[in-house]
Amino acid sequence: MDILLQQIINGLVLGSMYALVALGYTMVYGIINLINFAHGEVLMVGALTSWAIIVTAKEAMPGVPGWVLLIVALLISCVVTASLNFAIEKIAYRPLRNSPKLAPLITAIGVSILLQTLAMIIFKPNHKAFPALLPTAPIDVAGAVITPTQIMILGVTAVSLAVLMYLVNYTRLGRAMRATAENPRVAALMGVKPDTVISATFIIGAVLATIAGVMYASNYGTVQHTMGFLPGLKAFTAAVFGGIGNLAGAVVGGVLLGLIESIGSGYIGDLTGGLLGSHYTDIFAFIVLIVVLTLRPSGLLGERVADRA
């Protein structure tokens, strides 16, 4: 039971990060039916930017508390990635909005490779240690352990999700997003500006991906130019798992996928003598994707058009 509880904690932490990235996928898909495969690279840019800011600030101002550095780095990284995602949408995706669906999909893959290459050139290809800015002493929970960083991840994720749900359901921008998702032409006739709404959606997705990227780097203690590919792919799996285009589905899919991965690699790994252990963590996510697409292509919560944003 200790192993199971520990893996549940790990799964909730991992699933929280998947959920934040999956929301970016599902929001964009809900409005313009585009799978933005460059979204994982936005996570990577956010993590690398925060790393560069923290390392520079620690050298220039060694007495600043770690949590202050983390907040400042996160805010600046959000501005950088929001600007980047805004530019990507305007330059790469907007001209192809009325093209066959294959064209923006290939463009998204191209943007992903471009961002990886640019990050490799700017930040160099080697792995970099992400500074530990919060206390590292683990806290005992009924035989399992959780670190202050993991508590921070769960708390920040909960707050981010609450703010997003409020924004989508109770603000003027949220109403405009839902209207644009329903029918962009009719929304334009009602005074909504679809281009502005789509740009805002990309910006919000970038902020969520950056939060996930900084938390991912803080939890695992390393950053590099390819770090966004696999989390991005798994977050896409989570979005499909929960029901692509459905905000609640993205959260449910992310959390469930994190739990499946952690329990599969840890608890089941122990039961099988390491045969399905941590070296095979990634297979669980894609087994889930295959099963869901085979048995229920619309995902666990389906696709409720009225809730898409």
N, C-alpha and C positions, 0 to 999 in steps of 0.2 A: 504493500500500500504506500510505503514511503516513496518508492520509485514512481508509482502512478501519480501521486500528488505532485511530486517534483516535475514530472513531465506535463501535468496539467498547467502548472504555473508557467513553465517554459512555453507551452503551447499558447496560452493566453497572451503572453508578451509578444511572441512571434506573430500570432494572428492579429494582434492590434496593429502591427506595422503593415501586414498584408492588407488589412481593411482600409487603412488610410490611402494606400496606393491604388487599391481596387476602386475606391470612390472616384478617383480621377479618371480611370478608364470608363466607368459606367456613366459618369456625368457627360463626358464628351460623346460617348456612343448614344446616350439618350437624346441628345440634341441634334447631332449631325450624322449619326450612324457611322462613325469612324472609329476604328480601333487604332488608337495612337500608340504604336509600338515604340515610340521614342520616350514614352513616359518613364520607363525605368532609368533612362539616362538622365532625366531631370532629377531624379532621386540622387544619382551619382554626382551630378554637378553641385547639388545642394550640400552633400556630405563633404566633397572636396573643398568647396568654398569655405565652409565652416571650419574645416581642418586648417586651411591656410590662415584664416583670421585668428583662430585660437593660438596657433603656433607663433604667429607674429606678435599678438598681444601679450602672450606670456613672456616673450623676450623683452618687449618694450616696457611692460608694466607687470613685473613679477609678483607684486603684492595683491593684485586684484583677485577676489574670491572666484572659485571655479564656476559657481552657478551664474555669476554675473557674466563671465566670459561666454558661457553656453547660451544664455539668453541673447546677448548682443550678436554673437555669431549666427544664431538661428534667425534673428530678425533681418540681418544683412543678407544672409543666404536666401531668405524668402524673397527679398526684393530682386536679387540677381536672377533667381530661377523664374519668378513671375515675369520679369522683362524678357527672359529667354523664351519662355513658352508663348508669350504674346507675339514675339517676333516670328517664332516657328509657325504659329497659326496664320499670321498675316502673310508671310512670305511663301511658305511651303504648302499649306492646306487650303487657304481661301481661294486661290486661283483654280483649284481642282474640285471645288465644291459641287459643281454640276457635271463632273466627268464620271466615267464608269468607275465603279467602286474599287476596281483593282488598282487604278492609278494612285489615289491617295494612300492605299495600303502599301504599295511599293515605295512611295515617297516617305512614308513613316519609317520603314525599315532603313531607307537611305539616310534619313536624318539621325536615326539611332547610331548607325555606323560612323557618321560624320562627327557626332558629339563624342563618341568614344575615342576617335582618332585625335580630335582637338584636345581632349582632356589628357590623353597620353603625351601629346607634344608639350602642353603647358605644364602639367604636374609631374611628368615623367612616369614611366610604366611600373616602377617598383611599388611594393606595398608600403604603406606609411602607417605608423602607430598613431592612433587617435588618442589624445591625452585623456587620462581619467580625471574628470573635473568634479565628480561627486564622491562621497565616501564609498569605500569598497568593502567594508565589513558586512558580511551577509547576516540576514535576520532569520532566525529559526521560526518556522511555521509548521507545527505538528510533525516535526521530523524532516520536513523539506526546508529549503533555504530560498530566500529571495533577496536580491540586492537593492540598495537605494535607487540605482539606475533603472532597474526593472519596475520598481514602484513608480518612478517618475514617468516611465513609458506608458504604464497603464493609466495614470492620472491625466497626462497630456492627451492621450488618445481619447479618453472619455470626454474631456472638455472640448476637444476639436470636433468630435462627432456631434456633441450637443449644440455647439455654435453653428455647425453646418446645417443640421436639421432645422434649427430656428431660422437660419437665413433662407433656406429653400421653402419653408412652409409658411413663414409669417412676415416676410419682407417684400418690398416692391420688386427688388431684383429677383427674388425667388419666384414670385408670380410670373414675372417676365420669362424666366427660365422654363417654367412649366408650360407656359403658353407657346413658347418657341418650340419646345419638344413636341407639343401636340400638333401644331401646324404653323410653320414659320411664316407662310404667306398671309394667313388670317391674322396672326399676331402682329404682323407689320401693318395691316389695315387698322388694327386697334391702337396703333401708336407705339408699339414695341419696336425697338431697333435690333433685329436679329444679329447683325454683325457685332454690335456692342455686347449683347448677351453671350454670344459664342466666345468672344475675347475674354469676358469676365469668367466664363466657365473654365477656360484654359488657365487663367491666372489662379483661380481657386484650386484647381487640380495641382498646379505647380507648388502652391503653398503646402498643401497636404503631403505631396511627395517629398518636399524638403524636410518637413517635420519628421516624416518616416525615415528619411535618409540620415538625418542627424541622430535620431534615436538608434537606428541600426548601427551606425558607427560607434556610438557611445556604448552600446551593449556588447559588440564584438571586438571593439578596440582596434579596428584596422580600416583603412580606406584605400581604394585604387580605382583605375579608370574603367574596369569591367564590373565593378561591384553592383551596378544597377541592373544588369541583364537578367540574372536569375530571379532576384526578388520581383522585378517587373513582370517576368513571365509567370511566376507563381501568383502574383496579384491579379493578373489577367485570368488565370485559372480560377481564382477565388471569385472574381466577378461573374464568370460563366457559371460557376458552381451555384452561386446565390441567385442568379438571374440577371444577365447583363441588361443594363438600363434601369435597374431597380436599386435605389440607394440602400434600403434596408437589406436587400439581398446581398449587396457588396459587403456590408458589415458582417452579416451572418456567414457568408461564404469565407471571408477572411479569417474569422475566429475559428470556424470549424476546420478549415484547412490547416491552420497553425496547430490545433489540437491533434489532428490526424497525423501530421508530420512528427510532432514531438512524441506522441505515444507510440507511433509506429517505429521511430528510430531508437527510442529509449526503452520503453516497457516491453514492447514486442521483441525488440532486439535482445533483451536479456532472456526472454523466454525461449528464443531460438538459438541461444548460445552465440549471439553476435552475427548470425547469418543475415539478419535484416536490421543491422545496427546503423550507427551514424554514417557509415560510408555509403549507405543506400537511402539516405534521407530523401533525396529528390524524387525517387521513384513513386513515393506515396502521393505526391501532388499530381503527378501525371496519370497515375492509375485512377485517381478521383476524376480527373478531366475526361478520361476515356469512358468511364462508367456513366458519368452525368450526360455526356453528349450522346451516348448510346441509348440510355433509358429515359432521360428527361432533358431533351435539348434546350428547353426554355429555362432550366435551372430550378432550384428548390422553391423559390417564391414566384417563379414565372416572370412575366413582363407586364406589369400594370401600367398602361400607357399614361394614365392620369397622374401617376406618381413620378414619372420620369423627369429628370432634370439635368 
